[in-house]
Amino acid sequence: MSDSRYSYDENAEVWPYFAATLLSLVLFPSTVKVTLKALSTKDVPSLRKKSLFVPENNEFIQKFRSRHGRSKILNRFNIFLALGWAALLFTIYFIYSQESTEDVKRFDPYEILGISYSASEREIKSRYRKLSVKFHPDKIHNVENTTREFLEAQFVEMTKAYKSLTDEDTRKNFLEYGHPDGPQPVKQGIALPKFLVEERGTPLVILGYGCLVGVALPFFVYNWWNGTKKYTKNGIHSRTASIIFETLSKEDFDNITYDSLVDLLASSEEYKYMFPGTSPAEISVYLKAYLERKPVTDELLKLSLVSKSLIILEGMLDIASAFKNSLLLKKIIKLQQAFIQAVPPESNECLQLPYVKAENIKNADENLNSLLSKPQNEIKDILGLENEEQTKSAIEVAKQIPKLEIVNAFFKVPGETTVSPQSFAHLVIKFRIHYPGSERKSINVDDLLDKDTAITLKKPLATNDDAPLLDMAYAPYLPIFVRQKWIALLTNPRDGKLLEPANSITRMYTDGTISTFKIQLSAPVPDRIGEFKFRLELLSNTYIGSDDATSITLRIEPSDNMDVQDDEISDPEEDSIAGAMAQLRGGKTKKRVEAQDDSEEGEYESSSDEEDEEDSDTDINTDTEDESQD
């Protein structure tokens, strides 16, 4: 039986390594995460040529950005991270500064006797006799710095080495167990000093474990759970989400106003925690003053409210998607545009230009494309600018505000040439960016198609990540930096009902190259052959007048492998495996009897040509709001 006993790390040989390992497992992933997050945020506007324009409250904007930047660095997580690195560096220094004890060496008889591994038995015996004469304890006298016990232990080690190579039983032990004495005792150590485990240190260890398990762990779990319950996936307070949902559910979407949306925004729960004592009415006044570019007594408070409002508006857009009303969604998106550009909602797009004020614009219907077609002197008069320098700056910015153009949009089933009944299709959107006053590139017909590859057949939405990430938006009045984004809305043209959840487009080419974005339809297409009309809108949440819209026709045709004759075998049920395979092939399926409901029809069927025969010859208006005004 092996001799099992515990030993304590009295010389600090093990526990520093244990502590360094634990700290490294926590610190390295956390540091990489924080570093990548810091590097991914580029606080740089997207203009190729920077404008020299600074708003009237630029001093407060820079002060807010400075405080906001410091708060990102000097937060509690980063402080704990810094303390952790300090502890790790101290532990490493402690390890290297310690005087390590002599390492336990592997028993090697050849090394002990000082002979080669190819030595013969005669050479081994000869070497052992010489060493015995030289190092026998009884024949060595007056050796300085050496005790008799050490000499005896050395001689015993030499004898064991000799027997390991010459004695049959001893050699067998050496080959099997690595030691001439056979199995060695197993020692189990505790990587803590003895005083922490026994005697006076025991209460300290118990107290430490008690604080860790009974206080720290429940505290962190409670905070984590409370945070997940308190905030939604969009980062807004759950109480705010509840207020928004309850308010919108009672509103008439046709009569909802931008002022009421701002008032709803001002009632958010976040403001109560951030600015206690400030009423929703006061917050609403600050927000509306920002949209009108009016100074207030507390500019920093106004900027803080605005920076938080953009996050709440993003959550409001997600909640509004549940009502499937495109009019409501477009109003929220236009309110996002207004907050980013610091203008009243649905303002003239020329107000995005530097030095331009609403009261000075002579033509309220002017857009950037028509503006840049005019001479510089006329542009100066239309915008009401004071001098040529301001005019040049406004023109320079106008030439860099992106305009999106939908060049093609169609429905497609991956790997198929047609869209068959009850198949799962994708909406493929082809679009590009152009700039006011610049010539548009010619379009290659092949770029308008969607060619299947091995990657797209396996992952149809993989092409959504091909284009680079969009830059930060040009918004001189906004206290924070936001990334450009377009939102895709697919609606029924008859009633404006949203057919698919709003999809965000954050990647696209900005040099005129055609970009591709695909949307996986959440439900199979109708089970009837025919044509179905839809309306697609791509709306910018950062720039005014950068939207585009078009009509799309979904043509459902018979599949090549559909059986046109009556089959004696009934169609498989749609919930069965055979039904799922039939749906993928475009074949017919039938619903379960208990699940049938003749009173309900699919959302896509509401816009079919069969139901809309009287309007079949009427074209859908595909112009954007700006084009219709022109």
C-alpha positions as CSV (number, residue, x, y, z in Angstrom):
1,M,0.0,0.0,0.0
2,S,1.3,3.4,-0.9
3,D,2.1,5.9,1.8
4,S,-0.4,8.8,1.3
5,R,0.1,11.9,3.3
6,Y,-0.6,15.6,2.9
7,S,2.1,18.3,2.6
8,Y,1.6,22.0,2.7
9,D,3.2,24.6,0.5
10,E,5.3,26.2,3.2
11,N,7.9,27.5,0.7
12,A,5.3,29.1,-1.7
13,E,6.4,26.7,-4.5
14,V,2.9,25.9,-5.9
15,W,0.2,28.3,-4.8
16,P,1.7,31.3,-6.8
17,Y,1.4,29.2,-10.0
18,F,-2.1,28.3,-9.1
19,A,-3.1,31.9,-8.5
20,A,-1.4,33.1,-11.7
21,T,-3.3,30.4,-13.7
22,L,-6.7,31.5,-12.3
23,L,-6.0,35.2,-12.9
24,S,-4.8,34.4,-16.5
25,L,-7.9,32.5,-17.3
26,V,-10.0,35.5,-16.3
27,L,-7.9,38.4,-17.5
28,F,-6.8,37.3,-20.9
29,P,-10.3,36.8,-22.4
30,S,-11.7,39.9,-20.7
31,T,-8.8,42.0,-22.0
32,V,-9.2,40.8,-25.5
33,K,-12.9,41.5,-25.4
34,V,-12.4,45.0,-24.1
35,T,-9.6,45.7,-26.6
36,L,-11.7,44.5,-29.6
37,K,-14.6,46.6,-28.5
38,A,-12.5,49.7,-28.2
39,L,-10.9,49.1,-31.6
40,S,-14.2,48.5,-33.3
41,T,-15.6,51.9,-32.4
42,K,-14.1,54.5,-34.7
43,D,-15.3,57.9,-33.6
44,V,-14.7,59.4,-37.1
45,P,-17.4,60.9,-39.3
46,S,-17.8,59.4,-42.8
47,L,-16.9,62.5,-44.8
48,R,-14.0,62.0,-47.2
49,K,-13.2,65.7,-46.8
50,K,-13.8,67.0,-43.3
51,S,-15.9,70.1,-42.9
52,L,-14.6,73.1,-40.9
53,F,-18.1,73.8,-39.7
54,V,-18.6,73.8,-35.9
55,P,-22.1,74.2,-34.3
56,E,-22.9,77.0,-31.9
57,N,-22.8,74.7,-28.9
58,N,-19.6,72.9,-30.0
59,E,-17.9,73.7,-26.7
60,F,-20.5,71.7,-24.8
61,I,-20.5,68.9,-27.4
62,Q,-16.7,68.5,-27.0
63,K,-17.0,68.6,-23.2
64,F,-19.7,65.9,-23.3
65,R,-17.6,63.7,-25.6
66,S,-14.6,64.1,-23.3
67,R,-16.7,63.0,-20.3
68,H,-18.3,60.2,-22.2
69,G,-14.9,58.9,-23.4
70,R,-13.5,59.0,-19.8
71,S,-16.5,57.2,-18.5
72,K,-15.9,54.4,-21.0
73,I,-12.4,54.0,-19.8
74,L,-12.8,54.6,-16.0
75,N,-15.7,52.2,-15.5
76,R,-15.9,49.6,-12.8
77,F,-15.2,46.7,-15.1
78,N,-12.0,48.3,-16.4
79,I,-10.9,49.2,-12.9
80,F,-11.3,45.6,-11.7
81,L,-9.5,44.5,-14.9
82,A,-6.5,46.8,-14.0
83,L,-6.4,45.5,-10.4
84,G,-6.4,42.0,-11.7
85,W,-3.5,42.7,-14.0
86,A,-1.6,44.3,-11.1
87,A,-2.2,41.2,-9.0
88,L,-1.0,38.9,-11.9
89,L,2.2,40.9,-12.4
90,F,2.9,40.9,-8.7
91,T,2.3,37.1,-8.6
92,I,4.7,36.6,-11.5
93,Y,7.3,38.8,-9.8
94,F,6.9,36.8,-6.6
95,I,7.5,33.6,-8.5
96,Y,10.7,34.8,-10.1
97,S,12.0,36.4,-6.9
98,Q,11.5,33.2,-4.9
99,E,14.5,31.0,-4.2
100,S,13.4,27.6,-5.6
101,T,14.4,24.5,-3.7
102,E,16.3,21.7,-5.4
103,D,14.1,20.0,-8.0
104,V,13.4,16.3,-7.6
105,K,15.3,14.6,-10.3
106,R,14.4,11.4,-12.1
107,F,16.4,8.4,-11.0
108,D,19.1,7.8,-13.6
109,P,21.7,5.2,-12.7
110,Y,23.9,6.0,-15.7
111,E,24.0,9.7,-14.7
112,I,24.6,8.9,-11.0
113,L,27.6,6.6,-11.9
114,G,28.8,9.0,-14.6
115,I,28.9,6.4,-17.4
116,S,27.5,6.3,-20.9
117,Y,24.3,4.5,-21.7
118,S,26.3,2.1,-23.9
119,A,28.6,1.0,-21.1
120,S,29.2,-2.7,-20.7
121,E,28.8,-4.7,-17.4
122,R,32.6,-4.7,-17.0
123,E,32.8,-1.0,-17.3
124,I,29.9,-0.6,-14.9
125,K,31.6,-2.7,-12.2
126,S,35.0,-1.0,-12.7
127,R,33.4,2.4,-12.4
128,Y,31.5,1.4,-9.2
129,R,34.7,0.1,-7.6
130,K,36.5,3.3,-8.2
131,L,33.7,5.4,-6.8
132,S,33.4,3.2,-3.8
133,V,37.0,3.7,-2.9
134,K,36.7,7.4,-3.5
135,F,33.4,8.2,-1.8
136,H,32.9,5.6,0.9
137,P,32.0,7.5,4.1
138,D,34.5,5.5,6.2
139,K,37.4,6.5,3.9
140,I,36.7,10.2,3.7
141,H,37.9,12.5,6.5
142,N,38.0,16.2,7.1
143,V,35.8,17.2,4.1
144,E,34.7,20.9,4.4
145,N,31.1,21.9,3.9
146,T,29.9,18.3,3.8
147,T,28.2,16.3,6.5
148,R,28.5,12.6,7.1
149,E,24.8,12.2,6.5
150,F,25.2,13.7,3.0
151,L,28.1,11.4,2.2
152,E,26.2,8.3,3.4
153,A,23.1,9.3,1.3
154,Q,25.3,9.8,-1.8
155,F,27.0,6.4,-1.3
156,V,23.6,4.7,-0.9
157,E,22.4,6.4,-4.1
158,M,25.5,5.1,-5.9
159,T,24.9,1.5,-4.6
160,K,21.3,1.6,-5.8
161,A,22.4,2.8,-9.2
162,Y,24.9,0.0,-9.4
163,K,22.4,-2.7,-8.4
164,S,19.8,-1.2,-10.9
165,L,22.2,-2.2,-13.7
166,T,23.6,-5.5,-12.3
167,D,21.1,-7.1,-9.9
168,E,18.2,-8.8,-11.7
169,D,15.4,-8.0,-9.1
170,T,16.6,-4.4,-8.6
171,R,16.8,-3.8,-12.3
172,K,13.3,-5.2,-12.7
173,N,12.0,-2.6,-10.1
174,F,13.8,0.1,-11.9
175,L,12.4,-0.7,-15.3
176,E,8.9,-1.2,-14.1
177,Y,8.6,1.6,-11.5
178,G,11.5,3.9,-12.4
179,H,13.2,3.3,-9.1
180,P,15.2,0.5,-7.7
181,D,13.1,0.4,-4.5
182,G,9.9,-0.3,-6.4
183,P,6.7,1.9,-6.0
184,Q,7.4,5.2,-4.3
185,P,5.0,6.8,-1.8
186,V,2.4,9.2,-3.3
187,K,2.3,12.6,-1.6
188,Q,-0.8,14.8,-2.0
189,G,-0.1,18.4,-1.3
190,I,-2.3,21.4,-0.6
191,A,-1.3,24.5,-2.5
192,L,-1.7,26.7,0.6
193,P,0.6,27.5,3.5
194,K,0.1,25.5,6.6
195,F,-0.9,28.4,8.7
196,L,-4.0,29.1,6.5
197,V,-5.3,25.6,6.9
198,E,-4.4,24.7,10.4
199,E,-4.2,26.5,13.7
200,R,-4.9,30.2,13.6
201,G,-5.4,30.5,9.9
202,T,-8.4,28.2,9.8
203,P,-11.0,30.9,10.6
204,L,-9.6,33.1,7.8
205,V,-10.1,30.4,5.2
206,I,-13.6,29.7,6.5
207,L,-14.4,33.4,6.4
208,G,-13.0,33.7,2.9
209,Y,-15.0,30.8,1.6
210,G,-18.1,32.2,3.3
211,C,-17.7,35.6,1.8
212,L,-17.1,34.1,-1.7
213,V,-19.9,31.5,-1.7
214,G,-22.4,33.3,0.6
215,V,-21.9,36.9,-0.4
216,A,-20.0,37.5,-3.6
217,L,-21.5,34.7,-5.7
218,P,-25.1,35.5,-4.8
219,F,-24.4,39.2,-5.3
220,F,-23.1,38.7,-8.9
221,V,-25.8,36.3,-9.8
222,Y,-28.5,38.6,-8.5
223,N,-27.0,41.6,-10.4
224,W,-26.8,39.5,-13.6
225,W,-30.3,38.2,-13.3
226,N,-31.7,41.6,-12.3
227,G,-30.0,43.1,-15.3
228,T,-31.4,40.6,-17.7
229,K,-34.9,41.1,-16.4
230,K,-34.6,44.9,-16.1
231,Y,-33.4,45.5,-19.7
232,T,-34.6,44.1,-23.0
233,K,-32.3,42.7,-25.7
234,N,-32.3,46.2,-27.3
235,G,-30.8,47.7,-24.1
236,I,-33.9,49.7,-23.0
237,H,-35.5,49.4,-19.6
238,S,-38.3,46.8,-19.4
239,R,-40.6,49.4,-17.8
240,T,-39.9,51.7,-20.8
241,A,-40.7,48.9,-23.2
242,S,-44.0,48.3,-21.3
243,I,-44.9,52.0,-21.5
244,I,-44.1,52.2,-25.2
245,F,-46.1,49.0,-26.0
246,E,-49.2,50.1,-23.9
247,T,-49.2,53.6,-25.4
248,L,-48.8,52.5,-29.0
249,S,-51.5,49.8,-28.6
250,K,-54.0,52.5,-27.7
251,E,-53.0,55.0,-30.4
252,D,-54.5,55.5,-33.8
253,F,-51.5,55.1,-36.1
254,D,-52.9,57.4,-38.8
255,N,-53.2,60.2,-36.3
256,I,-50.1,59.7,-34.3
257,T,-47.8,62.8,-34.4
258,Y,-44.1,63.4,-33.9
259,D,-44.8,65.5,-30.8
260,S,-46.6,62.6,-29.2
261,L,-43.7,60.3,-30.0
262,V,-41.2,62.7,-28.4
263,D,-43.5,62.9,-25.4
264,L,-43.6,59.1,-25.2
265,L,-39.8,59.1,-25.5
266,A,-39.6,61.6,-22.6
267,S,-41.5,59.3,-20.3
268,S,-38.9,56.6,-20.5
269,E,-37.7,55.0,-17.3
270,E,-34.0,55.5,-18.1
271,Y,-34.3,59.3,-17.5
272,K,-35.7,58.8,-14.0
273,Y,-32.5,56.9,-13.0
274,M,-30.1,59.2,-14.9
275,F,-31.7,62.5,-14.0
276,P,-33.8,62.2,-10.9
277,G,-36.0,65.1,-10.2
278,T,-36.4,66.0,-14.0
279,S,-40.1,65.5,-15.1
280,P,-41.1,64.0,-18.4
281,A,-42.5,67.4,-19.4
282,E,-39.1,69.1,-18.8
283,I,-37.3,66.3,-20.7
284,S,-39.7,66.8,-23.6
285,V,-38.9,70.5,-23.7
286,Y,-35.2,69.7,-23.9
287,L,-35.6,67.2,-26.6
288,K,-37.7,69.5,-28.8
289,A,-35.2,72.4,-28.2
290,Y,-32.5,70.1,-29.6
291,L,-34.5,69.3,-32.7
292,E,-35.0,73.0,-33.3
293,R,-31.4,73.8,-32.5
294,K,-32.3,76.2,-29.7
295,P,-30.0,76.9,-26.8
296,V,-31.1,75.9,-23.3
297,T,-29.8,76.8,-19.8
298,D,-28.2,73.3,-19.3
299,E,-26.7,72.2,-22.6
300,L,-24.9,69.2,-21.1
301,L,-28.2,67.9,-19.8
302,K,-29.8,68.3,-23.2
303,L,-26.9,66.4,-24.9
304,S,-27.1,63.6,-22.3
305,L,-30.8,63.3,-23.0
306,V,-30.3,63.1,-26.7
307,S,-27.5,60.5,-26.5
308,K,-29.8,58.2,-24.5
309,S,-32.8,58.9,-26.8
310,L,-31.3,57.2,-29.8
311,I,-31.0,53.9,-27.9
312,I,-34.6,54.2,-26.8
313,L,-35.8,55.0,-30.3
314,E,-34.1,51.9,-31.5
315,G,-36.0,49.9,-29.0
316,M,-39.2,51.7,-29.9
317,L,-38.7,50.7,-33.5
318,D,-38.4,47.1,-32.6
319,I,-41.5,47.2,-30.4
320,A,-43.5,49.0,-33.1
321,S,-42.6,46.2,-35.6
322,A,-45.0,44.0,-33.6
323,F,-47.9,46.2,-34.7
324,K,-46.9,45.6,-38.4
325,N,-47.9,49.2,-39.4
326,S,-45.5,50.7,-41.8
327,L,-46.7,54.2,-41.3
328,L,-45.8,54.0,-37.6
329,L,-42.4,52.5,-38.4
330,K,-41.6,55.2,-40.9
331,K,-42.5,58.0,-38.5
332,I,-40.1,56.5,-35.9
333,I,-37.3,56.2,-38.5
334,K,-37.9,59.8,-39.6
335,L,-37.7,60.8,-35.9
336,Q,-34.3,59.0,-35.8
337,Q,-33.2,61.0,-38.8
338,A,-34.3,64.2,-37.0
339,F,-32.4,63.4,-33.8
340,I,-29.2,62.5,-35.6
341,Q,-29.3,65.6,-37.8
342,A,-30.8,67.9,-35.1
343,V,-33.7,69.1,-37.3
344,P,-37.5,68.9,-37.0
345,P,-39.0,65.7,-38.5
346,E,-39.6,65.7,-42.2
347,S,-37.5,68.8,-42.7
348,N,-35.8,69.8,-45.9
349,E,-32.7,67.7,-46.6
350,C,-30.7,70.9,-47.1
351,L,-30.8,71.5,-43.4
352,Q,-28.2,68.7,-43.1
353,L,-25.6,71.1,-44.6
354,P,-23.4,73.3,-42.5
355,Y,-24.4,77.0,-41.9
356,V,-27.9,76.4,-43.3
357,K,-30.9,77.5,-41.2
358,A,-34.5,76.7,-41.8
359,E,-35.7,80.4,-41.8
360,N,-33.1,81.3,-44.5
361,I,-34.0,78.6,-47.1
362,K,-36.0,80.2,-49.9
363,N,-37.3,77.1,-51.6
364,A,-38.7,74.6,-49.0
365,D,-38.9,71.8,-51.6
366,E,-35.3,72.0,-52.7
367,N,-33.3,68.8,-52.7
368,L,-29.6,68.2,-52.9
369,N,-29.7,66.8,-56.5
370,S,-31.4,69.8,-57.9
371,L,-29.4,72.2,-55.7
372,L,-26.0,71.0,-57.0
373,S,-27.2,71.5,-60.6
374,K,-27.3,75.2,-60.0
375,P,-24.5,77.8,-60.1
376,Q,-22.7,78.6,-56.8
377,N,-24.2,82.1,-56.5
378,E,-27.7,80.8,-56.9
379,I,-27.0,78.0,-54.3
380,K,-25.8,80.7,-51.9
381,D,-29.1,82.6,-52.4
382,I,-31.3,79.6,-52.0
383,L,-29.6,78.4,-48.8
384,G,-29.4,81.9,-47.4
385,L,-25.7,81.7,-46.7
386,E,-23.6,84.7,-45.8
387,N,-20.4,84.3,-47.9
388,E,-18.6,82.2,-50.5
389,E,-16.7,80.3,-47.9
390,Q,-19.9,79.0,-46.2
391,T,-21.3,78.1,-49.7
392,K,-18.2,76.1,-50.6
393,S,-18.4,74.2,-47.3
394,A,-22.1,73.4,-47.8
395,I,-21.5,72.2,-51.4
396,E,-18.6,70.0,-50.3
397,V,-20.8,68.3,-47.6
398,A,-23.7,68.0,-50.0
399,K,-21.6,66.1,-52.5
400,Q,-20.7,63.5,-49.8
401,I,-24.2,62.7,-48.4
402,P,-25.0,59.2,-49.7
403,K,-28.1,58.5,-51.7
404,L,-29.4,54.9,-52.0
405,E,-30.8,53.5,-55.2
406,I,-32.6,50.2,-55.6
407,V,-31.5,48.7,-58.9
408,N,-33.3,45.4,-58.7
409,A,-35.3,43.3,-56.2
410,F,-36.9,39.9,-56.7
411,F,-37.9,36.7,-55.0
412,K,-35.8,33.6,-55.3
413,V,-35.6,30.1,-54.0
414,P,-32.0,29.0,-53.6
415,G,-31.1,26.4,-56.2
416,E,-34.3,26.9,-58.2
417,T,-35.1,28.9,-61.3
418,T,-38.8,29.6,-60.3
419,V,-40.7,30.2,-57.1
420,S,-43.2,27.3,-56.7
421,P,-46.2,27.2,-54.3
422,Q,-45.5,26.8,-50.6
423,S,-41.7,27.1,-51.1
424,F,-39.4,29.1,-48.8
425,A,-38.1,32.0,-50.8
426,H,-35.7,34.9,-50.2
427,L,-36.1,38.5,-51.1
428,V,-32.9,39.5,-53.0
429,I,-32.2,43.3,-53.0
430,K,-29.7,44.8,-55.3
431,F,-28.8,48.4,-54.6
432,R,-26.0,51.0,-54.8
433,I,-24.9,54.3,-53.3
434,H,-24.4,57.4,-55.3
435,Y,-23.7,61.0,-54.4
436,P,-25.5,64.2,-55.4
437,G,-23.9,66.0,-58.3
438,S,-21.9,62.9,-59.4
439,E,-22.3,60.7,-62.4
440,R,-23.7,57.2,-61.8
441,K,-21.7,54.2,-63.0
442,S,-23.1,52.0,-65.8
443,I,-24.7,48.8,-64.5
444,N,-23.4,45.4,-65.5
445,V,-26.4,43.1,-66.2
446,D,-24.7,40.2,-64.5
447,D,-24.5,42.3,-61.2
448,L,-28.3,42.4,-61.2
449,L,-28.5,38.6,-61.0
450,D,-28.1,36.3,-58.0
451,K,-26.0,33.4,-59.0
452,D,-25.9,30.3,-56.7
453,T,-22.6,29.0,-55.4
454,A,-21.7,26.2,-53.1
455,I,-21.6,28.7,-50.2
456,T,-24.9,30.5,-50.9
457,L,-26.7,27.1,-51.4
458,K,-25.6,26.2,-47.9
459,K,-25.9,29.6,-46.3
460,P,-28.1,31.9,-48.6
461,L,-27.6,34.9,-46.3
462,A,-23.8,34.7,-46.4
463,T,-23.6,37.4,-49.0
464,N,-25.0,40.0,-46.6
465,D,-21.6,40.2,-44.9
466,D,-19.5,40.6,-48.1
467,A,-19.6,44.4,-48.2
468,P,-17.6,46.5,-45.7
469,L,-19.2,48.0,-42.6
470,L,-20.6,51.5,-43.1
471,D,-18.8,54.5,-41.5
472,M,-20.0,56.9,-38.9
473,A,-22.6,59.4,-40.0
474,Y,-21.9,63.1,-40.5
475,A,-23.9,64.7,-37.7
476,P,-22.2,67.8,-36.3
477,Y,-24.9,68.6,-33.7
478,L,-25.1,65.0,-32.3
479,P,-23.0,64.5,-29.1
480,I,-22.2,60.9,-29.9
481,F,-21.1,59.1,-33.0
482,V,-23.5,56.7,-34.7
483,R,-23.0,54.3,-37.6
484,Q,-25.0,54.7,-40.8
485,K,-27.8,52.2,-41.4
486,W,-30.6,51.6,-43.8
487,I,-33.8,49.7,-42.8
488,A,-35.7,47.5,-45.2
489,L,-39.5,47.4,-45.0
490,L,-41.5,44.9,-47.0
491,T,-45.2,45.9,-47.0
492,N,-48.6,45.2,-48.6
493,P,-49.3,48.1,-51.0
494,R,-53.0,48.0,-50.3
495,D,-53.1,48.5,-46.5
496,G,-49.4,49.3,-45.7
497,K,-49.2,46.2,-43.5
498,L,-45.7,45.1,-42.7
499,L,-45.2,41.6,-44.0
500,E,-41.7,40.9,-42.6
501,P,-39.8,42.3,-39.6
502,A,-37.7,45.4,-40.2
503,N,-34.2,44.4,-41.3
504,S,-31.2,46.6,-40.8
505,I,-28.5,47.0,-43.5
506,T,-25.2,48.1,-42.1
507,R,-22.9,46.8,-44.8
508,M,-22.7,48.0,-48.4
509,Y,-20.2,49.4,-50.9
510,T,-20.0,53.2,-51.1
511,D,-18.1,53.5,-54.3
512,G,-21.0,52.9,-56.7
513,T,-20.6,49.1,-56.7
514,I,-23.8,47.1,-56.4
515,S,-24.4,45.6,-53.0
516,T,-26.6,42.6,-52.2
517,F,-28.9,42.0,-49.2
518,K,-31.1,39.0,-48.8
519,I,-34.1,38.6,-46.5
520,Q,-35.3,35.1,-45.5
521,L,-39.1,35.1,-45.6
522,S,-40.5,34.0,-42.3
523,A,-43.3,32.0,-44.0
524,P,-43.7,29.9,-47.2
525,V,-45.1,31.7,-50.2
526,P,-48.8,31.2,-51.0
527,D,-50.0,27.9,-52.2
528,R,-51.6,29.3,-55.4
529,I,-50.1,30.0,-58.7
530,G,-50.3,33.7,-59.7
531,E,-48.7,37.1,-59.1
532,F,-48.6,39.0,-55.8
533,K,-47.5,42.6,-55.4
534,F,-45.4,44.1,-52.6
535,R,-43.7,47.4,-51.8
536,L,-40.1,47.5,-50.7
537,E,-38.7,50.6,-49.0
538,L,-35.1,51.2,-47.8
539,L,-35.0,54.0,-45.3
540,S,-32.0,55.7,-43.8
541,N,-32.0,56.3,-40.1
542,T,-29.2,58.9,-40.4
543,Y,-29.7,61.0,-43.5
544,I,-32.8,62.8,-44.8
545,G,-33.7,62.2,-48.4
546,S,-31.5,59.2,-48.8
547,D,-34.3,56.6,-49.0
548,D,-35.6,54.7,-52.0
549,A,-38.6,52.5,-52.7
550,T,-39.9,50.2,-55.4
551,S,-42.7,47.7,-56.2
552,I,-42.0,44.0,-56.4
553,T,-44.0,41.2,-58.0
554,L,-43.8,37.7,-56.7
555,R,-44.6,35.3,-59.5
556,I,-45.5,31.8,-58.3
557,E,-45.2,29.2,-61.1
558,P,-45.6,25.5,-61.2
559,S,-42.5,23.5,-60.3
560,D,-40.9,21.4,-63.0
561,N,-41.5,18.3,-61.0
562,M,-45.1,19.1,-60.0
563,D,-47.6,16.4,-61.1
564,V,-50.3,18.0,-63.2
565,Q,-52.4,14.9,-63.2
566,D,-54.7,13.8,-60.4
567,D,-53.0,11.4,-58.1
568,E,-54.8,8.6,-56.3
569,I,-52.3,9.0,-53.5
570,S,-53.3,11.9,-51.2
571,D,-50.9,14.8,-50.6
572,P,-48.8,14.5,-47.4
573,E,-49.6,16.6,-44.4
574,E,-47.6,19.7,-44.0
575,D,-46.5,18.9,-40.4
576,S,-45.0,15.6,-41.4
577,I,-41.5,14.9,-42.7
578,A,-42.9,14.0,-46.1
579,G,-44.8,17.3,-46.1
580,A,-41.6,19.2,-45.3
581,M,-39.7,17.6,-48.1
582,A,-42.6,18.3,-50.5
583,Q,-42.6,21.9,-49.5
584,L,-38.9,22.2,-50.2
585,R,-39.5,20.6,-53.6
586,G,-42.4,23.0,-54.2
587,G,-44.9,20.2,-54.0
588,K,-48.4,20.2,-52.6
589,T,-49.2,19.4,-48.9
590,K,-52.4,19.4,-46.9
591,K,-53.1,20.8,-43.5
592,R,-54.1,18.6,-40.6
593,V,-57.9,18.4,-40.2
594,E,-57.9,19.8,-36.6
595,A,-55.7,22.7,-37.7
596,Q,-57.8,23.8,-40.6
597,D,-59.3,27.3,-40.4
598,D,-61.0,28.4,-43.6
599,S,-61.6,31.9,-42.2
600,E,-57.9,32.7,-42.0
601,E,-55.7,33.4,-45.0
602,G,-52.0,34.1,-45.3
603,E,-50.7,37.6,-45.2
604,Y,-49.3,37.3,-48.7
605,E,-52.7,36.4,-50.2
606,S,-54.2,39.7,-49.4
607,S,-52.4,41.4,-52.3
608,S,-52.9,38.7,-55.0
609,D,-54.1,39.6,-58.4
610,E,-57.1,37.3,-58.1
611,E,-58.4,39.4,-55.2
612,D,-57.4,42.6,-56.8
613,E,-58.6,42.2,-60.4
614,E,-60.2,45.7,-60.6
615,D,-56.8,47.3,-59.6
616,S,-54.6,45.0,-61.7
617,D,-54.0,47.6,-64.4
618,T,-53.1,50.3,-61.9
619,D,-49.4,50.8,-61.3
620,I,-48.1,51.1,-57.8
621,N,-46.5,54.4,-56.9
622,T,-42.8,53.6,-56.4
623,D,-41.6,57.2,-56.0
624,T,-40.1,58.2,-52.7
625,E,-41.7,61.1,-50.7
626,D,-39.1,63.5,-52.1
627,E,-39.7,62.4,-55.7
628,S,-43.5,62.7,-55.2
629,Q,-43.0,66.3,-53.9
630,D,-41.0,67.1,-57.0
